[in-house]
Amino acid sequence: MQVCSNNQQIIDLISQWKGKGETVAFVPTMGGLHDGHLSLVSKAAQVADRVVVSIFINPTQFSQNEDFDNYPETLSDDLTLLENYPVDVVFTPTAEQIYPKGLSSDVKAGSLAQGLCGGTRPGHFDGVAQVVYRLFEIVTPTVAIFGQKDYQQLLVIKQMVEAQVLSVKILSGAIIRENDGLAMSTRNQYLTKAQRQLAPELYKQLSVLKQQILSGGDVISSTKHTQEALEKHFKVEYLSVLDANTLKSITDNTAKITILCAVFLGSTRLIDNIIFNQG
Ligand code: AMP
């Protein structure tokens, strides 16, 4: 496994592989790696000849009052974990390598960035679209893999790839959870012991809501009931039941439903979602 932080080095390496007709799967991350990230790496190895993982804490997707300065930096642990996986190269660029011309960008997120996390984190998805576009420019992957954990992000990236007419194929990986149901997240390490014990309640309540919808319960009143149950433990930022393809209200034509939720537990923001077929 090679580690490289220089654009030209990785461009040369990848052009050698592509010259031999090899395909490249790419997993972008911000480090703080856990089994959720590693599941995407395993999937990458199944779908392409070469695997590239990037570790870059992207400044442009954090707002001023967010945790950019405190975001966990665990590079040596991350590299140790990745050594156990079939990774060809870990790309660890500096901000200067990614943004040589400064932080502003013409690449913006599209309509699917509106509302939900896009509503409460203004500019977040523009930053995501910008960094992913730039990473794709350098890595030129055949396939890139993103977690369903960040479901709106996954849709925003698919929309960006279509809008920019990029040839990369976007795949997704299922949400990896702790044994008690809490979705794995780099930010879970911010939780105190007491908060960590409460945190699985988020997924539990979303699962109850899913069951109520599947058994024909009224979506609006079931969602209101779940919101009240969540508010006993969390500060709820949003809880929405939407069409999983359009992120609009569900209709009789909706094939897949998504329940999307963001909450605060103390100062830690947790997101989670469930996707299922309309019954
Ligand atoms: P991050 O480092 O938080 O930017 O995440 C990098 C990638 O890992 C993104 O595509 C995330 O959606 C994905 N990811 C994060 N947590 C999980 C999880 N629990 N299960 C599956 N994928 C995840």
Residues whose N, C-alpha, C, O or C-beta is under 5 A from the ligand:
A	BS01	AMP	P28 T29 M30 G31 G36 H37 I145 F146 G147 Q148 K149 D150 G173 A174 I175 I176 A183 M184 S185
